[in-house]
Amino acid sequence: MDYENFFSTVQRARSRIILAHIRRACNPKGLPREKMISKENSQPFTFGKYLFAHNGTITIPDELAGALGEWRNKIRGLNDSEVYFWFIMKKLAEGIDLSAALKDLKATLEDLWTEARGNHPDKSRPYVGLNIVISDGENLYAYCGYEENDKLGRSLCFGDQPVFEMSYLLSEERLIIASEKTNREEDWKPIRNGELLTGRIVDNEIAVEIKRVI
């Protein structure tokens, strides 16, 4: 049934930018399944012109939520990724660009972990993967961020790249960004740890820029 619903939705989708979030859900709060898959806890998240999806886990979401100030009131669900989303939205609303917002996020998580790690004896770090895809309706961005030790894990489809290393496929007609490449026949390129990809239309062509952020 899930496959049939997915296939039907894909066939109907029509947009210049399409963002799908299809993966196993993390559950740092130990939520029951019905809450994990509820609408308010499902990605992608939206706010104004922005669309956002995260692959990873914020292991101290309550502490990060405490850094949101009034923006904490916008949280609707219990998903750790939603807290990440609102942190980025807050920074963008303050006039900070995405690169700087990502740097602030990582620094904030590390500072919060220094203060809170004694309260979490069952956890070893503040996050596992900060990978995101985000769009403002005109541009498409993808950030790949993970701890170096996670390079030991391997990708699910082919096992030939680090588990959190993202991939993109660029042609004249389309730009595809994925958690990992989905085939070996096409010329997939890596988005490496600490890199931010920006995709936009320039002179009626798809242009891609990649820069190191962290």
C-alpha positions as CSV (number, residue, x, y, z in Angstrom):
1,M,0.0,0.0,0.0
2,D,2.8,2.5,0.9
3,Y,4.5,1.7,-2.4
4,E,1.3,2.2,-4.4
5,N,0.6,5.6,-2.6
6,F,4.2,6.7,-3.3
7,F,4.1,5.7,-7.0
8,S,0.7,7.4,-7.5
9,T,2.0,10.6,-5.8
10,V,5.2,10.7,-7.9
11,Q,3.1,10.3,-11.1
12,R,1.0,13.3,-10.2
13,A,3.8,15.6,-9.0
14,R,4.5,18.6,-11.2
15,S,6.8,21.4,-10.1
16,R,10.1,23.0,-11.0
17,I,11.4,21.9,-7.5
18,I,10.2,18.7,-5.9
19,L,11.5,17.5,-2.5
20,A,10.7,14.0,-1.2
21,H,11.7,12.7,2.2
22,I,11.8,8.9,2.1
23,R,13.9,7.2,4.8
24,R,13.7,5.3,8.1
25,A,12.7,7.7,10.8
26,C,15.0,8.3,13.8
27,N,13.4,8.4,17.2
28,P,15.5,10.1,19.9
29,K,12.5,10.7,22.1
30,G,11.2,7.1,21.9
31,L,7.9,8.1,20.4
32,P,5.2,5.5,19.6
33,R,4.9,4.8,15.9
34,E,1.6,6.6,15.4
35,K,3.2,9.8,16.6
36,M,6.4,9.3,14.6
37,I,4.4,9.1,11.3
38,S,1.8,11.8,12.2
39,K,1.5,14.8,9.9
40,E,3.1,17.2,12.3
41,N,6.1,15.0,12.7
42,S,6.6,14.3,9.0
43,Q,9.1,16.0,6.7
44,P,9.6,18.1,4.7
45,F,8.8,21.1,6.9
46,T,7.6,24.4,5.4
47,F,7.6,28.0,6.4
48,G,6.8,30.8,4.0
49,K,8.7,30.2,0.9
50,Y,11.0,27.6,2.5
51,L,10.9,23.8,2.2
52,F,13.3,21.7,4.3
53,A,14.3,18.1,4.9
54,H,16.9,16.6,7.2
55,N,18.7,13.2,7.2
56,G,20.2,12.6,10.5
57,T,19.5,12.9,14.2
58,I,19.7,15.8,16.7
59,T,20.2,13.9,19.9
60,I,19.6,16.9,22.2
61,P,16.5,18.5,20.5
62,D,15.1,20.0,23.8
63,E,18.3,21.8,24.5
64,L,18.5,23.1,20.9
65,A,14.8,24.2,21.2
66,G,15.8,26.2,24.2
67,A,18.1,28.3,22.0
68,L,15.2,29.3,19.7
69,G,13.8,32.1,21.9
70,E,10.3,33.1,20.7
71,W,10.8,30.8,17.6
72,R,10.3,27.8,19.9
73,N,6.6,28.6,19.9
74,K,6.5,27.6,16.2
75,I,7.3,24.0,16.9
76,R,4.3,21.8,16.2
77,G,5.5,18.3,16.5
78,L,8.0,16.2,18.5
79,N,10.5,15.6,15.6
80,D,14.1,16.5,16.4
81,S,14.6,17.6,12.7
82,E,11.8,20.2,13.2
83,V,14.0,21.9,15.8
84,Y,16.9,22.0,13.4
85,F,14.5,23.5,10.8
86,W,13.3,26.3,13.0
87,F,16.9,27.1,14.1
88,I,17.8,27.7,10.4
89,M,14.6,29.7,9.8
90,K,15.3,31.9,12.8
91,K,18.8,32.6,11.5
92,L,17.6,33.4,8.0
93,A,14.9,35.7,9.4
94,E,17.7,37.5,11.2
95,G,19.4,38.2,7.9
96,I,22.1,35.6,8.3
97,D,22.9,33.6,5.1
98,L,22.6,29.8,5.0
99,S,26.3,29.2,5.3
100,A,26.6,31.2,8.4
101,A,23.4,29.7,9.8
102,L,24.9,26.2,9.4
103,K,28.1,27.3,11.2
104,D,26.0,28.7,14.0
105,L,24.0,25.5,14.3
106,K,27.1,23.3,14.7
107,A,28.7,25.7,17.2
108,T,25.5,25.9,19.2
109,L,25.1,22.2,19.3
110,E,28.6,21.7,20.5
111,D,28.2,24.4,23.2
112,L,24.9,22.9,24.4
113,W,26.5,19.4,24.5
114,T,29.3,20.7,26.7
115,E,26.7,21.9,29.2
116,A,24.2,19.0,28.9
117,R,26.2,15.8,28.3
118,G,26.0,14.9,32.0
119,N,22.3,14.8,31.7
120,H,22.5,12.2,28.8
121,P,24.6,9.3,29.9
122,D,23.0,7.2,27.1
123,K,24.3,9.5,24.4
124,S,27.8,10.1,23.0
125,R,27.3,13.3,20.9
126,P,24.9,16.1,20.1
127,Y,24.0,14.9,16.6
128,V,24.4,12.2,14.0
129,G,24.3,13.7,10.6
130,L,23.3,17.3,9.7
131,N,22.5,16.6,6.1
132,I,19.7,18.8,4.7
133,V,18.1,19.8,1.4
134,I,16.3,23.2,1.5
135,S,14.7,25.4,-1.1
136,D,13.4,29.0,-1.2
137,G,11.3,28.3,-4.2
138,E,13.9,29.6,-6.6
139,N,17.1,27.9,-5.5
140,L,17.9,24.5,-4.3
141,Y,20.5,23.9,-1.5
142,A,22.0,20.8,-0.1
143,Y,24.4,20.6,2.9
144,C,26.4,17.6,3.9
145,G,27.7,17.5,7.5
146,Y,28.7,14.6,9.7
147,E,31.5,13.6,12.1
148,E,34.6,12.1,10.5
149,N,34.1,8.9,12.5
150,D,30.9,8.3,10.5
151,K,33.0,7.7,7.4
152,L,33.3,4.1,8.7
153,G,29.7,3.5,7.9
154,R,28.8,2.7,4.3
155,S,26.0,3.7,2.0
156,L,22.9,1.5,1.8
157,C,22.5,1.0,-2.0
158,F,26.0,0.1,-3.1
159,G,28.2,0.4,0.0
160,D,30.9,2.3,-1.9
161,Q,30.7,5.7,-0.2
162,P,30.5,7.0,3.4
163,V,27.0,6.5,4.7
164,F,26.3,10.3,5.1
165,E,28.1,11.5,1.9
166,M,25.4,12.9,-0.3
167,S,25.3,12.7,-4.1
168,Y,24.0,14.8,-7.0
169,L,23.3,14.2,-10.7
170,L,23.3,17.2,-13.1
171,S,22.1,17.1,-16.7
172,E,20.8,19.8,-19.1
173,E,17.3,19.1,-18.0
174,R,17.5,18.4,-14.3
175,L,19.4,18.5,-11.0
176,I,18.9,15.5,-8.7
177,I,20.2,15.5,-5.1
178,A,20.0,12.4,-3.0
179,S,21.3,10.9,0.2
180,E,23.4,8.6,-2.0
181,K,23.5,7.7,-5.7
182,T,20.7,5.4,-6.8
183,N,22.4,3.8,-9.7
184,R,25.9,3.2,-11.2
185,E,25.0,3.9,-14.8
186,E,24.9,7.7,-14.5
187,D,27.6,10.3,-13.6
188,W,26.7,11.0,-9.9
189,K,29.0,13.4,-8.1
190,P,29.7,13.6,-4.4
191,I,28.7,16.3,-2.0
192,R,31.4,15.8,0.6
193,N,31.5,16.5,4.3
194,G,31.2,20.2,5.1
195,E,30.1,21.2,1.6
196,L,27.1,23.3,0.6
197,L,25.7,22.9,-2.9
198,T,23.6,25.6,-4.5
199,G,21.6,24.9,-7.6
200,R,19.9,27.7,-9.6
201,I,18.7,28.7,-13.1
202,V,21.2,31.0,-14.8
203,D,20.5,32.1,-18.4
204,N,17.9,29.3,-18.7
205,E,20.5,26.7,-17.7
206,I,20.9,24.8,-14.4
207,A,24.0,26.0,-12.6
208,V,25.6,24.3,-9.6
209,E,28.1,25.8,-7.2
210,I,29.7,23.9,-4.3
211,K,31.6,25.5,-1.5
212,R,33.1,24.3,1.8
213,V,31.2,25.7,4.7
214,I,32.5,23.8,7.8
